[in-house]
Amino acid sequence: FGSNLWSLVFEQNDSVTQQLADKYIRDALRTWEPRINVVKVDYFPDTENNYLRIRIGYIIIRLNELQVMTLDISRDNFSLISATSV
């Protein structure tokens, strides 16, 4: 969604990578999706299978509704796992 997340695919799954992912996600969402406020970004690295699961909690401003989106990012794939209202 218009971010540099792909640049992190081959990086170590450490706190530096997570901080960069957080910045890229928040910057992209602030730029491209002004209808939401990001509340929380959680990371679940799977170094054994070389992918990073990211869970983004955000509020839809117009509805004042909290939603959570889960994404898996790997070298080969970027997939939306789920997006649900809370």
Steps between C-alpha positions, in 0.01 A plus 500: 500500500759749386772428753858377505416175685637293214846643568499321838426149373865388498593679823541340841178472698624714787393813682658729239303335219183518707554871569554565129189296411301698756620828348429386141151379591403809697644736236319321216168487683527866601569592137261271316219431747398821680166344605667299778717545808754225567476384859751216516733298280613155619761275340529124503816395316531139386871463428464129432265561205639843408191713534374779718141515622384853576181588686378858467234640732331814373191711556278599209450866581154545346360196685717519811544125451807298592615249239795264476678397181750214485757477220766243415807624318764272351749511216248340267167626621308780665159387617215638702408233754203672658337832573242501776307742714560479872 
